[in-house]
Amino acid sequence: MWVYVSNNVNENDLLREVITSANADHSEAISKNQLEAKLVDTLKGNKFMLVLDDVWDDNVWDMLLRNPFECRCRV
């Protein structure tokens, strides 16, 4: 998965982009919690590589993507 991260990233849009990059549908997920749950469910049991391109702020990982990816590892 290759995801471009702009300097004014929107949390929900980024989660949608990661889910789409994993070839999954996010149309029913509206809130951040729903999108995180969808991402965890999408990645569960699959191997993947995620490239975050052009990240301006490391908080993108720390505050947004770390939780769903760590949850995925515990499932």
PDB file of N, CA, C and O in Angstrom, chain B, residues numbered from 101:
ATOM      1  N   MET B 101       0.850  -1.158   0.000  1.00  0.00           N
ATOM      2  CA  MET B 101       0.000   0.000   0.000  1.00  0.00           C
ATOM      3  C   MET B 101       0.901   1.228   0.000  1.00  0.00           C
ATOM      4  O   MET B 101       1.840   1.325   0.791  1.00  0.00           O
ATOM      5  N   TRP B 102       0.611   2.142  -0.877  1.00  0.00           N
ATOM      6  CA  TRP B 102       1.381   3.384  -0.983  1.00  0.00           C
ATOM      7  C   TRP B 102       0.399   4.527  -0.796  1.00  0.00           C
ATOM      8  O   TRP B 102      -0.516   4.709  -1.599  1.00  0.00           O
ATOM      9  N   VAL B 103       0.594   5.299   0.271  1.00  0.00           N
ATOM     10  CA  VAL B 103      -0.356   6.360   0.602  1.00  0.00           C
ATOM     11  C   VAL B 103       0.397   7.682   0.735  1.00  0.00           C
ATOM     12  O   VAL B 103       1.350   7.804   1.505  1.00  0.00           O
ATOM     13  N   TYR B 104      -0.052   8.654  -0.028  1.00  0.00           N
ATOM     14  CA  TYR B 104       0.497  10.006   0.047  1.00  0.00           C
ATOM     15  C   TYR B 104      -0.156  10.738   1.214  1.00  0.00           C
ATOM     16  O   TYR B 104      -1.378  10.723   1.361  1.00  0.00           O
ATOM     17  N   VAL B 105       0.664  11.374   2.038  1.00  0.00           N
ATOM     18  CA  VAL B 105       0.168  12.096   3.207  1.00  0.00           C
ATOM     19  C   VAL B 105       0.515  13.567   3.046  1.00  0.00           C
ATOM     20  O   VAL B 105       1.686  13.940   3.116  1.00  0.00           O
ATOM     21  N   SER B 106      -0.480  14.397   2.834  1.00  0.00           N
ATOM     22  CA  SER B 106      -0.226  15.826   2.645  1.00  0.00           C
ATOM     23  C   SER B 106       0.100  16.496   3.977  1.00  0.00           C
ATOM     24  O   SER B 106      -0.071  15.899   5.040  1.00  0.00           O
ATOM     25  N   ASN B 107       0.566  17.729   3.909  1.00  0.00           N
ATOM     26  CA  ASN B 107       0.920  18.437   5.148  1.00  0.00           C
ATOM     27  C   ASN B 107      -0.312  18.909   5.922  1.00  0.00           C
ATOM     28  O   ASN B 107      -0.186  19.250   7.098  1.00  0.00           O
ATOM     29  N   ASN B 108      -1.473  18.941   5.318  1.00  0.00           N
ATOM     30  CA  ASN B 108      -2.709  19.285   6.035  1.00  0.00           C
ATOM     31  C   ASN B 108      -3.677  18.100   5.966  1.00  0.00           C
ATOM     32  O   ASN B 108      -4.786  18.195   5.439  1.00  0.00           O
ATOM     33  N   VAL B 109      -3.215  17.002   6.511  1.00  0.00           N
ATOM     34  CA  VAL B 109      -3.935  15.734   6.421  1.00  0.00           C
ATOM     35  C   VAL B 109      -5.224  15.754   7.246  1.00  0.00           C
ATOM     36  O   VAL B 109      -5.265  16.282   8.358  1.00  0.00           O
ATOM     37  N   ASN B 110      -6.262  15.170   6.676  1.00  0.00           N
ATOM     38  CA  ASN B 110      -7.529  14.967   7.365  1.00  0.00           C
ATOM     39  C   ASN B 110      -7.548  13.510   7.834  1.00  0.00           C
ATOM     40  O   ASN B 110      -7.334  12.600   7.033  1.00  0.00           O
ATOM     41  N   GLU B 111      -7.803  13.287   9.121  1.00  0.00           N
ATOM     42  CA  GLU B 111      -7.717  11.946   9.694  1.00  0.00           C
ATOM     43  C   GLU B 111      -8.604  10.939   8.970  1.00  0.00           C
ATOM     44  O   GLU B 111      -8.137   9.870   8.579  1.00  0.00           O
ATOM     45  N   ASN B 112      -9.864  11.268   8.792  1.00  0.00           N
ATOM     46  CA  ASN B 112     -10.791  10.341   8.146  1.00  0.00           C
ATOM     47  C   ASN B 112     -10.405  10.076   6.699  1.00  0.00           C
ATOM     48  O   ASN B 112     -10.493   8.942   6.229  1.00  0.00           O
ATOM     49  N   ASP B 113      -9.978  11.117   5.991  1.00  0.00           N
ATOM     50  CA  ASP B 113      -9.575  10.936   4.600  1.00  0.00           C
ATOM     51  C   ASP B 113      -8.358  10.020   4.492  1.00  0.00           C
ATOM     52  O   ASP B 113      -8.285   9.186   3.590  1.00  0.00           O
ATOM     53  N   LEU B 114      -7.410  10.174   5.407  1.00  0.00           N
ATOM     54  CA  LEU B 114      -6.222   9.323   5.383  1.00  0.00           C
ATOM     55  C   LEU B 114      -6.593   7.869   5.670  1.00  0.00           C
ATOM     56  O   LEU B 114      -6.104   6.959   5.001  1.00  0.00           O
ATOM     57  N   LEU B 115      -7.447   7.651   6.652  1.00  0.00           N
ATOM     58  CA  LEU B 115      -7.887   6.286   6.942  1.00  0.00           C
ATOM     59  C   LEU B 115      -8.607   5.690   5.735  1.00  0.00           C
ATOM     60  O   LEU B 115      -8.387   4.528   5.396  1.00  0.00           O
ATOM     61  N   ARG B 116      -9.454   6.466   5.093  1.00  0.00           N
ATOM     62  CA  ARG B 116     -10.144   5.988   3.882  1.00  0.00           C
ATOM     63  C   ARG B 116      -9.141   5.630   2.789  1.00  0.00           C
ATOM     64  O   ARG B 116      -9.295   4.623   2.098  1.00  0.00           O
ATOM     65  N   GLU B 117      -8.126   6.458   2.641  1.00  0.00           N
ATOM     66  CA  GLU B 117      -7.123   6.210   1.607  1.00  0.00           C
ATOM     67  C   GLU B 117      -6.345   4.926   1.881  1.00  0.00           C
ATOM     68  O   GLU B 117      -6.056   4.171   0.953  1.00  0.00           O
ATOM     69  N   VAL B 118      -6.005   4.672   3.135  1.00  0.00           N
ATOM     70  CA  VAL B 118      -5.301   3.436   3.484  1.00  0.00           C
ATOM     71  C   VAL B 118      -6.198   2.228   3.221  1.00  0.00           C
ATOM     72  O   VAL B 118      -5.742   1.221   2.679  1.00  0.00           O
ATOM     73  N   ILE B 119      -7.459   2.323   3.600  1.00  0.00           N
ATOM     74  CA  ILE B 119      -8.406   1.219   3.369  1.00  0.00           C
ATOM     75  C   ILE B 119      -8.569   0.969   1.878  1.00  0.00           C
ATOM     76  O   ILE B 119      -8.557  -0.183   1.444  1.00  0.00           O
ATOM     77  N   THR B 120      -8.718   2.013   1.096  1.00  0.00           N
ATOM     78  CA  THR B 120      -8.843   1.875  -0.356  1.00  0.00           C
ATOM     79  C   THR B 120      -7.576   1.271  -0.948  1.00  0.00           C
ATOM     80  O   THR B 120      -7.643   0.440  -1.854  1.00  0.00           O
ATOM     81  N   SER B 121      -6.428   1.687  -0.438  1.00  0.00           N
ATOM     82  CA  SER B 121      -5.164   1.160  -0.916  1.00  0.00           C
ATOM     83  C   SER B 121      -5.041  -0.338  -0.640  1.00  0.00           C
ATOM     84  O   SER B 121      -4.326  -1.047  -1.347  1.00  0.00           O
ATOM     85  N   ALA B 122      -5.736  -0.814   0.384  1.00  0.00           N
ATOM     86  CA  ALA B 122      -5.748  -2.238   0.717  1.00  0.00           C
ATOM     87  C   ALA B 122      -6.845  -2.979  -0.047  1.00  0.00           C
ATOM     88  O   ALA B 122      -7.144  -4.134   0.254  1.00  0.00           O
ATOM     89  N   ASN B 123      -7.442  -2.313  -1.033  1.00  0.00           N
ATOM     90  CA  ASN B 123      -8.487  -2.890  -1.887  1.00  0.00           C
ATOM     91  C   ASN B 123      -9.740  -3.289  -1.109  1.00  0.00           C
ATOM     92  O   ASN B 123     -10.340  -4.331  -1.372  1.00  0.00           O
ATOM     93  N   ALA B 124     -10.121  -2.461  -0.163  1.00  0.00           N
ATOM     94  CA  ALA B 124     -11.338  -2.709   0.611  1.00  0.00           C
ATOM     95  C   ALA B 124     -12.305  -1.537   0.441  1.00  0.00           C
ATOM     96  O   ALA B 124     -11.928  -0.454  -0.007  1.00  0.00           O
ATOM     97  N   ASP B 125     -13.552  -1.786   0.811  1.00  0.00           N
ATOM     98  CA  ASP B 125     -14.595  -0.770   0.703  1.00  0.00           C
ATOM     99  C   ASP B 125     -14.838  -0.146   2.076  1.00  0.00           C
ATOM    100  O   ASP B 125     -14.985  -0.859   3.068  1.00  0.00           O
ATOM    101  N   HIS B 126     -14.877   1.160   2.129  1.00  0.00           N
ATOM    102  CA  HIS B 126     -15.089   1.879   3.386  1.00  0.00           C
ATOM    103  C   HIS B 126     -16.381   2.682   3.367  1.00  0.00           C
ATOM    104  O   HIS B 126     -16.588   3.537   4.228  1.00  0.00           O
ATOM    105  N   SER B 127     -17.241   2.426   2.412  1.00  0.00           N
ATOM    106  CA  SER B 127     -18.403   3.289   2.193  1.00  0.00           C
ATOM    107  C   SER B 127     -19.355   3.368   3.380  1.00  0.00           C
ATOM    108  O   SER B 127     -20.035   4.379   3.551  1.00  0.00           O
ATOM    109  N   GLU B 128     -19.418   2.333   4.196  1.00  0.00           N
ATOM    110  CA  GLU B 128     -20.339   2.363   5.331  1.00  0.00           C
ATOM    111  C   GLU B 128     -19.714   2.963   6.583  1.00  0.00           C
ATOM    112  O   GLU B 128     -20.430   3.281   7.533  1.00  0.00           O
ATOM    113  N   ALA B 129     -18.411   3.122   6.605  1.00  0.00           N
ATOM    114  CA  ALA B 129     -17.722   3.675   7.768  1.00  0.00           C
ATOM    115  C   ALA B 129     -17.707   5.198   7.669  1.00  0.00           C
ATOM    116  O   ALA B 129     -17.247   5.761   6.676  1.00  0.00           O
ATOM    117  N   ILE B 130     -18.211   5.845   8.696  1.00  0.00           N
ATOM    118  CA  ILE B 130     -18.309   7.303   8.684  1.00  0.00           C
ATOM    119  C   ILE B 130     -17.367   7.932   9.711  1.00  0.00           C
ATOM    120  O   ILE B 130     -16.629   8.862   9.386  1.00  0.00           O
ATOM    121  N   SER B 131     -17.389   7.440  10.921  1.00  0.00           N
ATOM    122  CA  SER B 131     -16.589   8.043  11.993  1.00  0.00           C
ATOM    123  C   SER B 131     -15.162   7.488  11.993  1.00  0.00           C
ATOM    124  O   SER B 131     -14.875   6.477  11.353  1.00  0.00           O
ATOM    125  N   LYS B 132     -14.290   8.158  12.713  1.00  0.00           N
ATOM    126  CA  LYS B 132     -12.905   7.709  12.847  1.00  0.00           C
ATOM    127  C   LYS B 132     -12.868   6.314  13.458  1.00  0.00           C
ATOM    128  O   LYS B 132     -12.106   5.463  13.001  1.00  0.00           O
ATOM    129  N   ASN B 133     -13.678   6.067  14.484  1.00  0.00           N
ATOM    130  CA  ASN B 133     -13.696   4.745  15.124  1.00  0.00           C
ATOM    131  C   ASN B 133     -14.134   3.654  14.157  1.00  0.00           C
ATOM    132  O   ASN B 133     -13.570   2.560  14.160  1.00  0.00           O
ATOM    133  N   GLN B 134     -15.134   3.943  13.330  1.00  0.00           N
ATOM    134  CA  GLN B 134     -15.601   2.973  12.343  1.00  0.00           C
ATOM    135  C   GLN B 134     -14.529   2.711  11.289  1.00  0.00           C
ATOM    136  O   GLN B 134     -14.330   1.572  10.867  1.00  0.00           O
ATOM    137  N   LEU B 135     -13.845   3.766  10.868  1.00  0.00           N
ATOM    138  CA  LEU B 135     -12.786   3.610   9.879  1.00  0.00           C
ATOM    139  C   LEU B 135     -11.618   2.816  10.448  1.00  0.00           C
ATOM    140  O   LEU B 135     -11.054   1.967   9.757  1.00  0.00           O
ATOM    141  N   GLU B 136     -11.247   3.079  11.703  1.00  0.00           N
ATOM    142  CA  GLU B 136     -10.177   2.310  12.334  1.00  0.00           C
ATOM    143  C   GLU B 136     -10.563   0.838  12.432  1.00  0.00           C
ATOM    144  O   GLU B 136      -9.743  -0.037  12.155  1.00  0.00           O
ATOM    145  N   ALA B 137     -11.804   0.558  12.824  1.00  0.00           N
ATOM    146  CA  ALA B 137     -12.269  -0.828  12.924  1.00  0.00           C
ATOM    147  C   ALA B 137     -12.257  -1.503  11.552  1.00  0.00           C
ATOM    148  O   ALA B 137     -11.890  -2.672  11.439  1.00  0.00           O
ATOM    149  N   LYS B 138     -12.652  -0.781  10.523  1.00  0.00           N
ATOM    150  CA  LYS B 138     -12.638  -1.320   9.161  1.00  0.00           C
ATOM    151  C   LYS B 138     -11.217  -1.619   8.716  1.00  0.00           C
ATOM    152  O   LYS B 138     -10.971  -2.636   8.068  1.00  0.00           O
ATOM    153  N   LEU B 139     -10.283  -0.746   9.054  1.00  0.00           N
ATOM    154  CA  LEU B 139      -8.886  -0.970   8.701  1.00  0.00           C
ATOM    155  C   LEU B 139      -8.345  -2.212   9.405  1.00  0.00           C
ATOM    156  O   LEU B 139      -7.681  -3.040   8.782  1.00  0.00           O
ATOM    157  N   VAL B 140      -8.624  -2.342  10.686  1.00  0.00           N
ATOM    158  CA  VAL B 140      -8.187  -3.525  11.436  1.00  0.00           C
ATOM    159  C   VAL B 140      -8.753  -4.788  10.796  1.00  0.00           C
ATOM    160  O   VAL B 140      -8.032  -5.765  10.591  1.00  0.00           O
ATOM    161  N   ASP B 141     -10.040  -4.765  10.484  1.00  0.00           N
ATOM    162  CA  ASP B 141     -10.706  -5.916   9.878  1.00  0.00           C
ATOM    163  C   ASP B 141     -10.127  -6.227   8.497  1.00  0.00           C
ATOM    164  O   ASP B 141      -9.977  -7.394   8.134  1.00  0.00           O
ATOM    165  N   THR B 142      -9.807  -5.196   7.736  1.00  0.00           N
ATOM    166  CA  THR B 142      -9.258  -5.373   6.395  1.00  0.00           C
ATOM    167  C   THR B 142      -7.885  -6.022   6.432  1.00  0.00           C
ATOM    168  O   THR B 142      -7.574  -6.871   5.597  1.00  0.00           O
ATOM    169  N   LEU B 143      -7.071  -5.629   7.385  1.00  0.00           N
ATOM    170  CA  LEU B 143      -5.695  -6.115   7.439  1.00  0.00           C
ATOM    171  C   LEU B 143      -5.545  -7.435   8.198  1.00  0.00           C
ATOM    172  O   LEU B 143      -4.524  -8.111   8.074  1.00  0.00           O
ATOM    173  N   LYS B 144      -6.549  -7.798   8.971  1.00  0.00           N
ATOM    174  CA  LYS B 144      -6.479  -8.994   9.803  1.00  0.00           C
ATOM    175  C   LYS B 144      -6.157 -10.221   8.953  1.00  0.00           C
ATOM    176  O   LYS B 144      -6.846 -10.517   7.977  1.00  0.00           O
ATOM    177  N   GLY B 145      -5.099 -10.926   9.345  1.00  0.00           N
ATOM    178  CA  GLY B 145      -4.726 -12.156   8.665  1.00  0.00           C
ATOM    179  C   GLY B 145      -3.979 -11.969   7.358  1.00  0.00           C
ATOM    180  O   GLY B 145      -3.686 -12.953   6.679  1.00  0.00           O
ATOM    181  N   ASN B 146      -3.664 -10.740   6.984  1.00  0.00           N
ATOM    182  CA  ASN B 146      -2.969 -10.466   5.727  1.00  0.00           C
ATOM    183  C   ASN B 146      -1.592  -9.879   5.983  1.00  0.00           C
ATOM    184  O   ASN B 146      -1.386  -9.140   6.946  1.00  0.00           O
ATOM    185  N   LYS B 147      -0.664 -10.213   5.124  1.00  0.00           N
ATOM    186  CA  LYS B 147       0.642  -9.573   5.153  1.00  0.00           C
ATOM    187  C   LYS B 147       0.559  -8.341   4.268  1.00  0.00           C
ATOM    188  O   LYS B 147      -0.151  -8.336   3.262  1.00  0.00           O
ATOM    189  N   PHE B 148       1.278  -7.309   4.641  1.00  0.00           N
ATOM    190  CA  PHE B 148       1.214  -6.075   3.869  1.00  0.00           C
ATOM    191  C   PHE B 148       2.452  -5.238   4.127  1.00  0.00           C
ATOM    192  O   PHE B 148       3.187  -5.451   5.091  1.00  0.00           O
ATOM    193  N   MET B 149       2.655  -4.301   3.255  1.00  0.00           N
ATOM    194  CA  MET B 149       3.685  -3.292   3.441  1.00  0.00           C
ATOM    195  C   MET B 149       3.010  -1.948   3.201  1.00  0.00           C
ATOM    196  O   MET B 149       2.326  -1.759   2.194  1.00  0.00           O
ATOM    197  N   LEU B 150       3.202  -1.030   4.115  1.00  0.00           N
ATOM    198  CA  LEU B 150       2.601   0.295   4.016  1.00  0.00           C
ATOM    199  C   LEU B 150       3.712   1.328   3.860  1.00  0.00           C
ATOM    200  O   LEU B 150       4.633   1.395   4.674  1.00  0.00           O
ATOM    201  N   VAL B 151       3.611   2.128   2.805  1.00  0.00           N
ATOM    202  CA  VAL B 151       4.534   3.240   2.590  1.00  0.00           C
ATOM    203  C   VAL B 151       3.735   4.516   2.764  1.00  0.00           C
ATOM    204  O   VAL B 151       2.741   4.735   2.072  1.00  0.00           O
ATOM    205  N   LEU B 152       4.167   5.353   3.683  1.00  0.00           N
ATOM    206  CA  LEU B 152       3.565   6.672   3.883  1.00  0.00           C
ATOM    207  C   LEU B 152       4.484   7.678   3.212  1.00  0.00           C
ATOM    208  O   LEU B 152       5.581   7.961   3.694  1.00  0.00           O
ATOM    209  N   ASP B 153       4.023   8.206   2.102  1.00  0.00           N
ATOM    210  CA  ASP B 153       4.837   9.076   1.266  1.00  0.00           C
ATOM    211  C   ASP B 153       4.623  10.541   1.624  1.00  0.00           C
ATOM    212  O   ASP B 153       3.487  10.995   1.766  1.00  0.00           O
ATOM    213  N   ASP B 154       5.718  11.271   1.766  1.00  0.00           N
ATOM    214  CA  ASP B 154       5.710  12.718   1.964  1.00  0.00           C
ATOM    215  C   ASP B 154       5.042  13.133   3.283  1.00  0.00           C
ATOM    216  O   ASP B 154       4.260  14.083   3.321  1.00  0.00           O
ATOM    217  N   VAL B 155       5.358  12.416   4.344  1.00  0.00           N
ATOM    218  CA  VAL B 155       4.798  12.722   5.665  1.00  0.00           C
ATOM    219  C   VAL B 155       5.490  13.958   6.227  1.00  0.00           C
ATOM    220  O   VAL B 155       6.717  14.008   6.316  1.00  0.00           O
ATOM    221  N   TRP B 156       4.700  14.942   6.600  1.00  0.00           N
ATOM    222  CA  TRP B 156       5.225  16.187   7.149  1.00  0.00           C
ATOM    223  C   TRP B 156       5.290  16.175   8.669  1.00  0.00           C
ATOM    224  O   TRP B 156       6.032  16.953   9.267  1.00  0.00           O
ATOM    225  N   ASP B 157       4.524  15.304   9.286  1.00  0.00           N
ATOM    226  CA  ASP B 157       4.412  15.317  10.745  1.00  0.00           C
ATOM    227  C   ASP B 157       4.332  13.880  11.247  1.00  0.00           C
ATOM    228  O   ASP B 157       3.453  13.124  10.832  1.00  0.00           O
ATOM    229  N   ASP B 158       5.255  13.496  12.145  1.00  0.00           N
ATOM    230  CA  ASP B 158       5.253  12.120  12.637  1.00  0.00           C
ATOM    231  C   ASP B 158       4.024  11.793  13.476  1.00  0.00           C
ATOM    232  O   ASP B 158       3.797  10.627  13.801  1.00  0.00           O
ATOM    233  N   ASN B 159       3.237  12.784  13.826  1.00  0.00           N
ATOM    234  CA  ASN B 159       1.995  12.528  14.548  1.00  0.00           C
ATOM    235  C   ASN B 159       0.984  11.762  13.705  1.00  0.00           C
ATOM    236  O   ASN B 159       0.044  11.175  14.242  1.00  0.00           O
ATOM    237  N   VAL B 160       1.169  11.765  12.390  1.00  0.00           N
ATOM    238  CA  VAL B 160       0.293  10.973  11.518  1.00  0.00           C
ATOM    239  C   VAL B 160       0.346   9.519  11.969  1.00  0.00           C
ATOM    240  O   VAL B 160      -0.685   8.851  12.049  1.00  0.00           O
ATOM    241  N   TRP B 161       1.534   9.038  12.261  1.00  0.00           N
ATOM    242  CA  TRP B 161       1.658   7.663  12.744  1.00  0.00           C
ATOM    243  C   TRP B 161       1.239   7.570  14.208  1.00  0.00           C
ATOM    244  O   TRP B 161       0.405   6.739  14.568  1.00  0.00           O
ATOM    245  N   ASP B 162       1.811   8.410  15.035  1.00  0.00           N
ATOM    246  CA  ASP B 162       1.589   8.313  16.474  1.00  0.00           C
ATOM    247  C   ASP B 162       0.136   8.528  16.879  1.00  0.00           C
ATOM    248  O   ASP B 162      -0.377   7.815  17.742  1.00  0.00           O
ATOM    249  N   MET B 163      -0.525   9.490  16.272  1.00  0.00           N
ATOM    250  CA  MET B 163      -1.869   9.853  16.719  1.00  0.00           C
ATOM    251  C   MET B 163      -2.991   9.244  15.876  1.00  0.00           C
ATOM    252  O   MET B 163      -4.153   9.290  16.280  1.00  0.00           O
ATOM    253  N   LEU B 164      -2.664   8.678  14.715  1.00  0.00           N
ATOM    254  CA  LEU B 164      -3.730   8.221  13.834  1.00  0.00           C
ATOM    255  C   LEU B 164      -3.597   6.760  13.424  1.00  0.00           C
ATOM    256  O   LEU B 164      -4.555   5.999  13.562  1.00  0.00           O
ATOM    257  N   LEU B 165      -2.459   6.359  12.934  1.00  0.00           N
ATOM    258  CA  LEU B 165      -2.348   5.020  12.361  1.00  0.00           C
ATOM    259  C   LEU B 165      -1.818   3.961  13.325  1.00  0.00           C
ATOM    260  O   LEU B 165      -2.050   2.771  13.113  1.00  0.00           O
ATOM    261  N   ARG B 166      -1.125   4.361  14.359  1.00  0.00           N
ATOM    262  CA  ARG B 166      -0.543   3.378  15.276  1.00  0.00           C
ATOM    263  C   ARG B 166      -1.618   2.482  15.897  1.00  0.00           C
ATOM    264  O   ARG B 166      -1.445   1.264  15.942  1.00  0.00           O
ATOM    265  N   ASN B 167      -2.698   3.049  16.366  1.00  0.00           N
ATOM    266  CA  ASN B 167      -3.732   2.275  17.049  1.00  0.00           C
ATOM    267  C   ASN B 167      -4.324   1.167  16.179  1.00  0.00           C
ATOM    268  O   ASN B 167      -4.326   0.015  16.612  1.00  0.00           O
ATOM    269  N   PRO B 168      -4.825   1.453  14.980  1.00  0.00           N
ATOM    270  CA  PRO B 168      -5.383   0.362  14.185  1.00  0.00           C
ATOM    271  C   PRO B 168      -4.351  -0.690  13.783  1.00  0.00           C
ATOM    272  O   PRO B 168      -4.679  -1.873  13.695  1.00  0.00           O
ATOM    273  N   PHE B 169      -3.111  -0.273  13.540  1.00  0.00           N
ATOM    274  CA  PHE B 169      -2.100  -1.244  13.154  1.00  0.00           C
ATOM    275  C   PHE B 169      -1.664  -2.093  14.341  1.00  0.00           C
ATOM    276  O   PHE B 169      -1.404  -3.283  14.166  1.00  0.00           O
ATOM    277  N   GLU B 170      -1.576  -1.532  15.530  1.00  0.00           N
ATOM    278  CA  GLU B 170      -1.253  -2.332  16.704  1.00  0.00           C
ATOM    279  C   GLU B 170      -2.402  -3.260  17.065  1.00  0.00           C
ATOM    280  O   GLU B 170      -2.166  -4.393  17.483  1.00  0.00           O
ATOM    281  N   CYS B 171      -3.635  -2.806  16.915  1.00  0.00           N
ATOM    282  CA  CYS B 171      -4.792  -3.670  17.163  1.00  0.00           C
ATOM    283  C   CYS B 171      -4.789  -4.854  16.210  1.00  0.00           C
ATOM    284  O   CYS B 171      -5.104  -5.976  16.607  1.00  0.00           O
ATOM    285  N   ARG B 172      -4.439  -4.612  14.973  1.00  0.00           N
ATOM    286  CA  ARG B 172      -4.389  -5.663  13.966  1.00  0.00           C
ATOM    287  C   ARG B 172      -3.416  -6.752  14.353  1.00  0.00           C
ATOM    288  O   ARG B 172      -3.655  -7.926  14.070  1.00  0.00           O
ATOM    289  N   CYS B 173      -2.306  -6.376  15.005  1.00  0.00           N
ATOM    290  CA  CYS B 173      -1.294  -7.349  15.391  1.00  0.00           C
ATOM    291  C   CYS B 173      -1.745  -8.213  16.554  1.00  0.00           C
ATOM    292  O   CYS B 173      -1.255  -9.330  16.720  1.00  0.00           O
ATOM    293  N   ARG B 174      -2.669  -7.717  17.359  1.00  0.00           N
ATOM    294  CA  ARG B 174      -3.152  -8.465  18.518  1.00  0.00           C
ATOM    295  C   ARG B 174      -4.302  -9.399  18.176  1.00  0.00           C
ATOM    296  O   ARG B 174      -4.673 -10.240  18.994  1.00  0.00           O
ATOM    297  N   VAL B 175      -4.869  -9.270  16.993  1.00  0.00           N
ATOM    298  CA  VAL B 175      -6.026 -10.078  16.622  1.00  0.00           C
ATOM    299  C   VAL B 175      -5.587 -11.426  16.134  1.00  0.00           C
ATOM    300  O   VAL B 175      -6.422 -12.255  15.773  1.00  0.00           O
TER     301      VAL B 175
END
